[in-house]
Amino acid sequence: MHLSARVIMATGISLVLGLASCGGSAQSGKGRQDSGLSGSGLAAPQPGLKDYYKDYFPVGVAVNSRNIKGPEAALILKEYNSVTPENDMKMGPVHPAADQYNFAPVDSIVAFARRHGLKVRGHNLCWHEQTPDWLFKDAGGGEVAKSVLLSRLRDHIRTVVSRYKKDVYCWDVVNEAISDDSTELLRKSPWLKIIGPSFIDSAFWYAHRADPKAELYYNDYNVVFPEKAKRIYTLLKGLKQRGVPITGIGIQAHWSVYQPTEQQLRSTLDLFKSLGLKIQITELDVSVFPWEKNKRALLPKDQIRYQGQVEDRQTAFYKMIFKVFRDYKGVISGVTFWNVSDRDTWLNYYPVEGRKNYPLLFDSALKRKPAYQAVTDFKGAGATAP
Ligand code: GLA
């Protein structure tokens, strides 16, 4: 669908939903801004993120089936031109029993994307988490044989990729296979234990055979740490040398206002660019807390307000990373945020259940934060927006 038609549709949705205008514009002042969804019906529609970044890369968001209705749906259509199903395509949710697929939730997201002309990123085909119980077991409950696990992986990938071939333009084929332990390359997952390192090559080949036109990504976290980046580089270089059909690297980008530095970010992008790979930022959020991996209980120090230095620091961080993303135009082929707004981010539950976090560009009332203005305020931004 043509861009302007989509904007008109988004504006129409906002009128139907009766979203009130809060005044303000995307271009003016600090503080919360109008969602950009209301409009008088006569004024030119305000651009959204996808319009500001039209000449750079698609801007996407991870969604679940609740997000594609009501005010969040209106926000998605206003701001983004790509969606990633947050959980519904993962092996556990989509393939709960060996002979049973649960396609309905994904179908609804894909239908929403198709209706509104949004791109769809597929996420993901092979991961060690959110796997179904049956996957690694044989009929007697013991460990499944290598040949059986490989054929399960092949059938799963073939079924899911073929089904969404017309709608999904790229896939995170393998997620998080690199170990966090610097003394080893690959994570000790059941995939590695049962199949060996070749499970990665196989997953890419199965995906490629199911849809030769799809872009295929390896996706991981903590990619900006030089030590982990080096090991990911080793893996991806090997894939390229063996002729495995990989398009690029997905940098998850679950970052915080404390990391990465601009230098770290640029070095990481240079490293993967040097392999001739495309780079997507696949799961962007910027926690206001330092990064922690392990779950723990809520403490009094966790109750902070999003204001003053906290807000300023996040705003400056967002400004920095998007400047870098723009500098890598042509190399970065997509930027996707992980969740729609601070209202419902996974970081409100992880790693500390109940710790309110503020990692996105929209606050809990779905209003644009100052960080939004910081990423859209650049020369040429929105110049060609409808
Ligand atoms: C990883 C996965 C995502 C998601 C996030 C947490 O980054 O790739 O699918 O589960 O963790 O929400």
Boltz pocket constraint, residues with backbone or C-beta under 6 A from the ligand:
constraints:
  - pocket:
      binder: B
      contacts: [[A, 86], [A, 123], [A, 175], [A, 221], [A, 252], [A, 283], [A, 346]]
      max_distance: 6.0
